[in-house]
């Protein structure tokens, strides 16, 4: 569907089309040489169909092969479809004009001449259109990259604050202190996992994406710390499958969701908090049972989910789905598949 935004972005083509229509009408009613208004009609049809058709090709490819994920493949497919479609339009327009206005079908020689003249006009015109189209997308990508970098820095600072939260440090250091007196071997294991959490955070803070496998390995270490604190009062179930597909997501995403589940819910012996992480196709579902704590400003700020949404926007048009399924709070994350070159 042609939108007002499309018309605004293509004012020049719209003016050319309007001018071609007016010229055709004037030539027809002034009894000019039929060849002139036949030619003018053909040009009008070509401009119209090239304008609308290339717009629809661009919109379709934006949906199925977005530039951010399929840059090289998108370039060549867009070029191929654009050239193939445009040549077809030139031939079809010439054929229709000859058939409708002269009752004489064009000969092969005439089609060759039409293609030569059409190419002489079309190739530079399409080159200019394609160049402007790429320039506009490049500018948009540059602006989006700058915005993403600002959001990524904010996200990294938020994650860093979460990890260095005094309560988190205090709780884990207390656990470590208790373990040293009770079980020296277990305390060494806990200290190693504790250090690994911070090491991973420091190593991934500059990364845009990590593999799902890397993220799960990190969250398993993070879960060890939580389970040491809450013991059997919290239960985890992780199932990401074992196929060969490589999926990616922003680093520390799962940590933030697990942390939110622990922060927002009561964890008591009679009703353990159950948290599941499960991959379904190219999405990851993070689910936890709901036993909400009384609302307060700190725990209900929503900054964690907003942070994750902002980071995902750069990599995919698919949305995070957040909601409830029975007694479960569910966050469905799109997994990013990148083009392998």
C-alpha positions as CSV (number, residue, x, y, z in Angstrom):
1,X,0.0,0.0,0.0
2,X,1.3,3.5,-1.0
3,X,1.7,5.6,2.1
4,X,1.9,9.4,2.5
5,X,5.4,9.0,3.7
6,X,6.4,7.2,0.5
7,X,4.9,10.1,-1.6
8,X,6.8,12.7,0.5
9,X,10.1,10.8,-0.1
10,X,9.5,10.6,-3.8
11,X,8.2,14.1,-4.7
12,X,10.5,14.3,-7.8
13,X,9.1,11.0,-9.3
14,X,5.6,12.2,-8.5
15,X,6.2,15.4,-10.4
16,X,7.7,13.6,-13.3
17,X,4.6,11.3,-13.5
18,X,2.2,14.2,-13.2
19,X,4.1,16.1,-15.9
20,X,4.1,13.0,-18.2
21,X,0.3,12.6,-17.8
22,X,-0.3,16.3,-18.5
23,X,1.9,16.1,-21.6
24,X,0.1,13.1,-22.9
25,X,-3.3,14.7,-22.5
26,X,-2.1,17.9,-24.3
27,X,-0.5,16.0,-27.1
28,X,-3.6,13.8,-27.6
29,X,-6.1,16.7,-27.7
30,X,-4.0,19.0,-29.9
31,X,-4.0,16.3,-32.6
32,X,-0.3,16.0,-32.6
33,X,1.6,13.2,-34.4
34,X,0.3,9.9,-32.8
35,X,3.9,8.8,-32.3
36,X,4.4,11.6,-29.8
37,X,1.5,10.8,-27.5
38,X,2.1,7.1,-27.9
39,X,5.7,7.7,-26.7
40,X,4.4,10.0,-24.0
41,X,1.9,7.4,-22.8
42,X,4.6,4.7,-22.7
43,X,6.8,7.0,-20.6
44,X,3.9,7.7,-18.3
45,X,3.2,4.0,-17.8
46,X,6.9,3.2,-17.3
47,X,7.4,5.9,-14.7
48,X,4.2,4.8,-12.8
49,X,5.1,1.1,-12.7
50,X,8.8,1.7,-12.0
51,X,7.9,4.0,-9.2
52,X,5.3,1.8,-7.5
53,X,7.0,-1.5,-8.4
54,X,10.4,-0.7,-7.0
55,X,8.8,0.7,-3.9
56,X,7.0,-2.6,-3.3
57,X,10.1,-4.6,-4.0
58,X,12.0,-2.5,-1.4
59,X,9.2,-3.0,1.1
60,X,9.1,-6.7,0.5
61,X,12.8,-7.2,0.8
62,X,12.9,-5.0,3.9
63,X,10.5,-7.5,5.5
64,X,12.1,-10.7,4.4
65,X,15.8,-9.7,4.0
66,X,16.5,-6.7,6.2
67,X,19.7,-4.9,5.6
68,X,21.0,-5.4,9.1
69,X,21.0,-9.2,8.9
70,X,21.5,-9.9,5.2
71,X,23.5,-7.0,3.8
72,X,25.4,-8.7,0.9
73,X,22.6,-11.0,-0.1
74,X,20.1,-8.2,0.1
75,X,22.2,-6.0,-2.2
76,X,22.5,-8.4,-5.0
77,X,18.9,-9.6,-4.8
78,X,17.6,-6.1,-4.7
79,X,19.7,-5.2,-7.7
80,X,18.6,-8.3,-9.6
81,X,14.9,-7.9,-8.9
82,X,15.0,-4.2,-9.6
83,X,16.8,-4.6,-13.0
84,X,14.7,-7.6,-14.1
85,X,11.4,-5.9,-13.1
86,X,12.3,-2.6,-14.7
87,X,13.2,-4.2,-18.1
88,X,10.0,-6.2,-18.0
89,X,8.0,-3.0,-17.4
90,X,9.7,-1.2,-20.3
91,X,8.8,-4.1,-22.7
92,X,5.3,-4.5,-21.4
93,X,4.5,-0.8,-21.6
94,X,5.8,-0.6,-25.2
95,X,3.9,-3.7,-26.1
96,X,0.6,-2.4,-24.7
97,X,0.9,1.0,-26.3
98,X,1.5,-0.6,-29.7
99,X,-1.3,-3.2,-29.3
100,X,-3.9,-0.8,-27.9
101,X,-3.3,2.3,-30.0
102,X,-2.1,0.9,-33.3
103,X,-3.6,-2.6,-33.4
104,X,-0.2,-3.7,-34.7
105,X,2.0,-5.9,-32.5
106,X,5.6,-4.8,-32.2
107,X,8.2,-6.7,-34.2
108,X,11.3,-8.1,-32.7
109,X,13.3,-5.3,-34.2
110,X,11.1,-2.7,-32.6
111,X,11.4,-4.4,-29.2
112,X,15.1,-4.4,-29.5
113,X,15.1,-0.7,-30.4
114,X,12.7,0.0,-27.5
115,X,15.0,-1.9,-25.1
116,X,18.1,0.0,-26.3
117,X,16.4,3.4,-25.8
118,X,14.8,2.2,-22.6
119,X,18.1,1.1,-21.2
120,X,19.7,4.4,-22.2
121,X,17.1,6.2,-20.0
122,X,16.6,3.5,-17.4
123,X,20.2,2.5,-16.5
124,X,21.3,6.0,-15.3
125,X,17.9,6.7,-13.7
126,X,17.9,3.4,-11.8
127,X,21.5,4.0,-10.8
128,X,20.6,7.3,-9.3
129,X,17.6,5.8,-7.6
130,X,19.6,2.9,-6.2
131,X,22.4,5.3,-5.1
132,X,19.9,7.6,-3.3
133,X,18.2,4.6,-1.7
134,X,21.4,3.2,-0.3
135,X,22.5,6.6,0.9
136,X,19.2,7.1,2.8
137,X,19.6,3.7,4.4
138,X,23.2,4.3,5.2
139,X,22.3,7.6,6.9
140,X,19.5,5.9,8.8
141,X,21.8,3.0,9.8
142,X,24.5,5.5,11.0
143,X,22.0,7.3,13.2
144,X,20.6,4.1,14.5
145,X,24.1,2.8,15.3
146,X,24.8,6.0,17.2
147,X,21.6,5.6,19.1
148,X,22.3,2.0,19.8
149,X,25.8,2.8,21.1
150,X,24.3,5.2,23.6
151,X,21.7,2.7,24.7
152,X,24.4,-0.1,24.8
153,X,26.6,2.1,27.1
154,X,23.6,2.7,29.4
155,X,22.8,-1.0,29.3
156,X,26.3,-1.9,30.3
157,X,26.3,0.6,33.1
158,X,22.9,-0.8,34.3
159,X,24.3,-4.4,34.2
160,X,27.4,-3.3,36.0
161,X,25.4,-1.7,38.7
162,X,23.2,-4.8,39.0
163,X,26.3,-7.0,39.4
164,X,27.9,-4.6,41.9
165,X,24.6,-4.1,43.8
166,X,25.6,-3.9,47.5
167,X,22.9,-6.4,48.4
168,X,24.2,-8.9,45.9
169,X,27.7,-8.5,47.1
170,X,26.7,-8.6,50.8
171,X,24.5,-11.7,50.4
172,X,27.2,-13.7,48.5
173,X,30.0,-12.6,50.8
174,X,27.9,-13.7,53.8
175,X,27.3,-17.1,52.1
176,X,31.0,-17.4,51.4
177,X,31.9,-16.5,55.0
178,X,29.5,-19.2,56.3
179,X,30.8,-21.8,53.9
180,X,34.4,-21.2,55.0
181,X,33.6,-22.3,58.5
182,X,31.3,-25.2,57.5
183,X,32.7,-26.6,54.2
184,X,36.1,-25.4,53.0
185,X,35.9,-27.4,49.7
186,X,32.5,-26.0,48.9
187,X,33.6,-22.5,49.8
188,X,36.4,-22.7,47.3
189,X,33.9,-23.8,44.6
190,X,31.6,-21.0,45.5
191,X,34.4,-18.4,45.4
192,X,35.5,-19.7,42.0
193,X,31.9,-19.4,40.6
194,X,31.6,-16.0,42.2
195,X,34.7,-14.8,40.5
196,X,33.6,-16.3,37.2
197,X,30.4,-14.3,37.2
198,X,32.4,-11.1,37.4
199,X,35.0,-12.2,34.9
200,X,32.3,-13.0,32.4
201,X,30.6,-9.7,32.9
202,X,33.9,-7.8,32.3
203,X,34.7,-9.9,29.2
204,X,31.3,-9.5,27.6
205,X,30.6,-5.8,28.5
206,X,31.9,-4.7,25.1
207,X,30.2,-7.4,23.1
208,X,27.0,-6.7,21.2
209,X,25.9,-10.3,20.9
210,X,26.9,-13.6,22.4
211,X,25.9,-17.1,21.4
212,X,23.0,-18.7,23.2
213,X,25.3,-21.5,24.4
214,X,27.7,-18.9,26.0
215,X,24.8,-17.1,27.7
216,X,23.5,-20.4,29.1
217,X,26.9,-21.4,30.4
218,X,27.1,-18.1,32.2
219,X,23.6,-18.3,33.6
220,X,24.3,-21.8,35.0
221,X,27.2,-20.3,37.0
222,X,25.0,-17.4,38.1
223,X,22.3,-19.9,39.1
224,X,24.8,-21.8,41.2
225,X,25.2,-18.7,43.4
226,X,21.5,-18.3,43.8
227,X,20.9,-22.0,44.6
228,X,23.6,-21.9,47.2
229,X,21.8,-19.1,48.9
230,X,18.2,-20.4,48.6
231,X,18.9,-24.1,48.3
232,X,15.8,-26.1,47.3
233,X,13.5,-23.1,47.7
234,X,14.3,-22.2,44.1
235,X,14.3,-24.6,41.1
236,X,15.7,-24.2,37.6
237,X,15.0,-26.0,34.4
238,X,17.0,-25.2,31.2
239,X,16.3,-26.7,27.8
240,X,17.8,-25.1,24.7
241,X,17.9,-28.2,22.5
242,X,21.0,-29.7,20.9
243,X,20.7,-28.9,17.2
244,X,23.4,-27.3,15.1
245,X,21.7,-23.9,14.7
246,X,23.6,-20.9,16.1
247,X,21.5,-18.4,17.8
248,X,22.7,-15.2,19.5
249,X,21.3,-12.6,21.9
250,X,22.6,-9.5,23.8
251,X,24.9,-10.5,26.7
252,X,23.6,-10.8,30.2
253,X,20.0,-10.9,29.0
254,X,19.2,-14.1,30.9
255,X,20.9,-12.8,34.0
256,X,18.7,-9.7,34.1
257,X,15.6,-11.9,33.7
258,X,16.6,-14.4,36.4
259,X,17.5,-11.5,38.7
260,X,14.1,-9.9,38.1
261,X,12.4,-13.2,39.0
262,X,14.3,-13.5,42.2
263,X,13.8,-9.8,43.1
264,X,10.1,-9.6,42.4
265,X,8.9,-12.9,44.0
266,X,8.8,-14.3,47.5
267,X,10.9,-17.4,47.9
268,X,9.6,-19.5,50.8
269,X,10.0,-23.2,51.7
270,X,6.4,-24.2,51.1
271,X,6.2,-22.6,47.6
272,X,9.6,-22.8,45.8
273,X,10.2,-20.4,43.0
274,X,10.3,-22.4,39.7
275,X,12.1,-20.8,36.8
276,X,12.3,-22.3,33.3
277,X,14.4,-21.4,30.3
278,X,13.2,-23.1,27.1
279,X,14.0,-22.6,23.4
280,X,11.0,-22.9,21.0
281,X,12.2,-22.5,17.4
282,X,14.0,-19.2,17.1
283,X,12.6,-17.8,20.3
284,X,13.6,-18.3,24.0
285,X,11.0,-18.4,26.7
286,X,11.9,-17.5,30.2
287,X,9.1,-18.4,32.7
288,X,8.8,-18.2,36.4
289,X,6.0,-18.9,38.9
290,X,4.4,-15.8,40.4
291,X,4.5,-15.1,44.1
292,X,4.9,-11.4,43.9
293,X,6.2,-9.3,46.7
294,X,4.2,-6.2,47.8
295,X,4.7,-3.5,45.2
296,X,7.3,-0.8,45.8
297,X,8.9,1.7,43.6
298,X,12.3,0.1,43.5
299,X,11.1,-3.4,42.4
300,X,8.4,-2.2,40.0
301,X,10.5,0.3,38.0
302,X,10.6,-1.9,34.9
303,X,14.0,-0.7,33.9
304,X,15.3,-4.3,33.4
305,X,12.8,-5.2,30.7
306,X,13.0,-1.8,29.1
307,X,16.8,-2.2,28.9
308,X,16.5,-5.5,27.2
309,X,13.9,-4.2,24.7
310,X,16.1,-1.3,23.8
311,X,19.1,-3.5,23.1
312,X,17.0,-5.9,20.9
313,X,15.6,-3.2,18.7
314,X,18.9,-2.8,16.9
315,X,19.2,-6.5,15.9
316,X,15.7,-7.5,15.0
317,X,12.2,-6.2,14.2
318,X,10.7,-9.0,16.2
319,X,9.2,-7.9,19.6
320,X,9.7,-9.2,23.1
321,X,6.5,-10.7,24.2
322,X,5.8,-10.2,27.9
323,X,2.8,-11.6,29.7
324,X,1.2,-14.2,31.9
325,X,0.3,-17.8,31.2
326,X,-1.7,-19.1,34.1
327,X,0.5,-18.8,37.2
328,X,3.6,-18.1,35.1
329,X,5.2,-14.8,34.2
330,X,6.6,-15.3,30.7
331,X,9.1,-13.3,28.6
332,X,9.5,-14.6,25.0
333,X,12.8,-13.4,23.5
334,X,13.6,-13.5,19.7
335,X,16.9,-15.1,19.0
336,X,19.1,-13.4,16.5
337,X,20.4,-15.3,13.5
338,X,23.2,-13.5,11.7
339,X,24.3,-14.1,8.1
340,X,27.5,-16.2,7.9
341,X,29.8,-14.8,5.3
